[in-house]
Structure formats: structure tokens, C-alpha cells
Amino acid sequence: MTLFRRLDERTPLSGRLALGVEYDGSAYCGWQRLKNAPSVQAELERALAKVASQPVTVHSSGRTDSGVHATRQIVHFDPPVPRSQKAWVFGVNANLSRDIAVRWVREVPDDFHARFKALARRYRYIILNQPSRPVLERANVTWCRDPLDAEAMHRAAQALVGEHDFSSFRAAGCQSKTPWRKVHFIEVHRHGPLVVVDVQGNAFLHHMVRNIVGALVTVGRGDRDDDYLAELMALKDRSLSDVTAPACGLHFVDSLYDDVWELPREPLGPNLLAFLGEWTGERALPDCPMVQFRRGRPVTEATLEEAALEKATLEEGSFRQ
């Protein structure tokens, strides 16, 4: 696979378009457009409108909260005018601030939807674990000066894999109607001074990943044992749980879709972790009802009911971190 793709500047693109977007969320109050605060969505729509000379509305694969970053946010929009690949990518980037960039653009069928066709979402949380505070990495890692046992953190995290009630890890103001979510995998690894929490699931509750990381750090410090997260989950009470980890260490690194949409594959970010060499879509997804349903495979009546419940959960837009 190559990182470099030629952008066509002659052929106007028609129909629905998908974009891959990367951003540093430090200066924004999250992805979603707000009336009285800066947002990534509003900035992207403003830049698209400059290229299109008309208003443009985009729909994203998921919302991120204030201060959270993204390296593979997928959005779609219906362009009011035809423009070439080069015009959309270079033109939009020329009108964006340096903390947001469009990585690629692709034509997609009209039934593609960035949110409702996503099969999974993946986050990476990066902790810089060293005695001195970060300098060059200060905007996109969380600093922990106490030694962390990454292996203990990984063992504790395995209690979260599968479908569970994550009430103990949801924000007090979470608007989701259900606390049930399905975590496909969660891993904790050390790479030199970096401790990385890597988690993928069908969707996430408000602050769910950051609340999980806060509890894992307590385990990593040796203050609690490997059963700590299982105990917290059993309580089903956020007020009895642990602290929320800072937003600056959290990165939305992947939205996964069926291969039928032919979206570009690219290395998982952020670039601090490029040495890991993993690309989007390399890991097999669980053959769960929602994945079957969104891939259009034959399913039973019971499976359809379960998939419909998962779809309703996602439509709440509650996977904001």
C-alpha cells in the first residue's frame, strides 16, 4: 500500500462524496457544530462552502468531544457543484486552519452514510510515562510521572471485552438511552515511554474511553489490582467509579466500513505510533448481528431485532468521547 495517491484535476466528481479528515482538537469544543463555540464541523463546512460557492452540510462517522483529536474521521456530503478531486482536497485545505486537513476524497453511492454504515469505531489513548513533563508532544498525549505497569493495565482491561452495561464508565450528562455497548477488543501496550490504550467497539458512551483509561491508570500505578475494572463495571454507578482521563491523550483513529464502499486504506494514527505499522481494516471484525445487518448478509428474525436495537443506539449519536 502507498501513502501517495495522484489527485485527479480534470474529472469533476458527481454524486455523494466521502472525505477522510484529520484534526487536532485542542482549539475546538468538539466535532459537532455549536452556536457559540468553535467546532471542527463548522470549520470544515465553511471551507467546503468556499470551494463550492454554496453552503455545504457534512455528516460524520462519530462525534468527538472538546480537545479530542482524530486521524481518520470519515464524513460524507452531497456537493452542490461538481469539482475535481484536487479541487476538493487542495481547495478545502487552503481554506482550513493548520489544525484540520482533508486527507482524501472519494465518490460513494447515494446510500452510503458515514454514521449509519460504520461497522466499528476505534480509539487510541496515549500516555507519556516519564518523570519530566512533555514538550513537543504536550498537545496530543497525557503525561503521567508515576511508573505504570502496562501489563497489569492490559490484564484488567480484558474484563471489558464483549457486550456489557457500561454505566460506571459513562459521563453524568450522557444522553444515551441505554448503557449497553459492545467492545471488540481493548489492549494496553508499552512502547518505550509511551503507554497506549487501544480500543475498538460498535459505539461508545459519552466519555467512556476516558473514564476507562482513568481507572486503568489507577491499576497501572499499583493502587488497585487486576479485578478493579470488573468490580467497577459490576457497580453500574458512575459516582463510585474513577477519574476521567484528560481529553488531550485521546485520538479517534478509525471508522470501519465494508469493503464494498472502497474507501482508502491508510496507516492508523496518530503519527507518534506510525512505527506500529498497522493499517485500517487489518483486523477481522466480530461476526455480530450489527455487522451482518450493515453488510447486507442474510440474518434471522432475532438477529434483525438485535441489529435494530444496535442501530437505534448508534442513531442517538452517543459515541462522543
Salt bridges, closest charged atoms under 4 A:
GLU9 OE1 - LYS86 NZ 3.73
GLU22 OE1 - ARG103 NH1 2.71
ASP24 OD1 - HIS69 ND1 3.30
GLU43 OE1 - ARG46 NH2 3.25
GLU45 OE2 - ARG33 NH2 2.83
ASP65 OD2 - HIS206 NE2 2.78
ASP65 OD2 - HIS207 NE2 2.93
ASP78 OD1 - ARG16 NE 2.80
ASP146 OD2 - ARG221 NE 2.86
GLU163 OE1 - LYS182 NZ 3.93
GLU187 OE1 - HIS189 NE2 3.57
GLU187 OE2 - ARG283 NH1 2.82
ASP198 OD2 - ARG122 NH2 2.74
ASP198 OD2 - ARG124 NE 3.13
ASP226 OD2 - ARG155 NE 2.58
GLU231 OE1 - ARG224 NH2 3.28
ASP254 OD1 - ARG72 NE 2.96
ASP258 OD2 - ARG295 NE 2.79
ASP259 OD1 - ARG265 NH2 2.69
GLU266 OE2 - ARG72 NH1 2.61
GLU266 OE1 - ARG103 NE 2.73
GLU278 OE2 - ARG122 NH1 3.00
GLU278 OE1 - ARG124 NH2 3.57
GLU278 OE2 - ARG283 NE 2.93
ASP287 OD1 - ARG297 NH1 3.62
GLU315 OE2 - LYS311 NZ 2.10
